[in-house]
Amino acid sequence: MLNSLATLFWITAIIIPFSLKLLSLYIPSHLDIFLTWGKSQKSSDSIFLVPHRYFTFFYITGLSFNSLILMTSSEYLLAALQNLDTLADNMVRCLTGCDVSSVHLDGNPMVCYLPLVLLQVQLVRRLYESWFVTQHDTAQMHILHLLFALLYYPCLTVSIILTAKPSLIFYQIAATVLFIYASFHQYNCHQILALLRSKKNNGSIVNVNGNVYGLPSGDWFELVSSPHYFAEILIYLALFVSSGFSFHLGLNSVYQIVNFSFICTPPTHYWYLTVFKDYPKNRKILIPFIY
């Protein structure tokens, strides 16, 4: 049952935004509110808009749920060593609604432990950035974004424990290296954006909502307009590899690529080109040297 629901969640997450984007080509004024936020969003007085800073709750929810599952996995690992399988079996069944034998393939709790740990690191870092790095402004988003976001990480955690498979140590090491590499660059890019927002210098741009934006430079900003989103794709590809090429995490990677390639990044790139006349022409939208 959970497996089918998780599959439905990821397929829906891929299809709906992409379909809305296609429809927006014909009826843009009615769908822009669902597809844009931040600097590229048009002013609106809709009652369904909420502050973009509410995304912090997204990370709090995900971190809380993943921590419970991670602690359960740790308990199961300890219990297995002490032949106390029943305790962990009950804990996993309580939290996930499925039998532990279907969660840990071949009775090996380490199958899903690495991707859960990597996800935990990602959630802790993003929550830290949301609290102490990001310069929140008056940007808004549709409440449906928030509702989807609150479901996203719990579903990702459940997907890991449902479909993670054993993988070669080479893939686990490669996934971990890629995760660390992409996380390092994403943190740098978020810091660049935060520092730029905090410096209201002569080169800054104030949009219709009174928010301040400048021309970012440094790190991967020299290559693409939205390097933090490119790093996000790499991070979730690393999770996909670390999970033994899990089917659900593969769908999540497709969702990330579709969402960032067609929904999130093009408006930002064209906004930069429109507002900053000296914007570097060699910068791509999302993927260095390609797109």
Secondary structure as GFF3:
##gff-version 3
##sequence-region A 1 291
A	DSSP	alpha_helix	2	24	.	.	.	ID=ss1
A	DSSP	alpha_helix	28	35	.	.	.	ID=ss2
A	DSSP	three_ten_helix	38	40	.	.	.	ID=ss3
A	DSSP	beta_strand	49	51	.	.	.	ID=ss4
A	DSSP	three_ten_helix	52	54	.	.	.	ID=ss5
A	DSSP	alpha_helix	55	81	.	.	.	ID=ss6
A	DSSP	alpha_helix	85	96	.	.	.	ID=ss7
A	DSSP	alpha_helix	100	103	.	.	.	ID=ss8
A	DSSP	three_ten_helix	105	107	.	.	.	ID=ss9
A	DSSP	alpha_helix	110	132	.	.	.	ID=ss10
A	DSSP	beta_strand	140	142	.	.	.	ID=ss11
A	DSSP	alpha_helix	143	163	.	.	.	ID=ss12
A	DSSP	alpha_helix	169	198	.	.	.	ID=ss13
A	DSSP	beta_strand	205	206	.	.	.	ID=ss14
A	DSSP	beta_strand	212	213	.	.	.	ID=ss15
A	DSSP	three_ten_helix	219	222	.	.	.	ID=ss16
A	DSSP	alpha_helix	227	242	.	.	.	ID=ss17
A	DSSP	alpha_helix	247	258	.	.	.	ID=ss18
A	DSSP	pi_helix	259	264	.	.	.	ID=ss19
A	DSSP	alpha_helix	265	275	.	.	.	ID=ss20
###
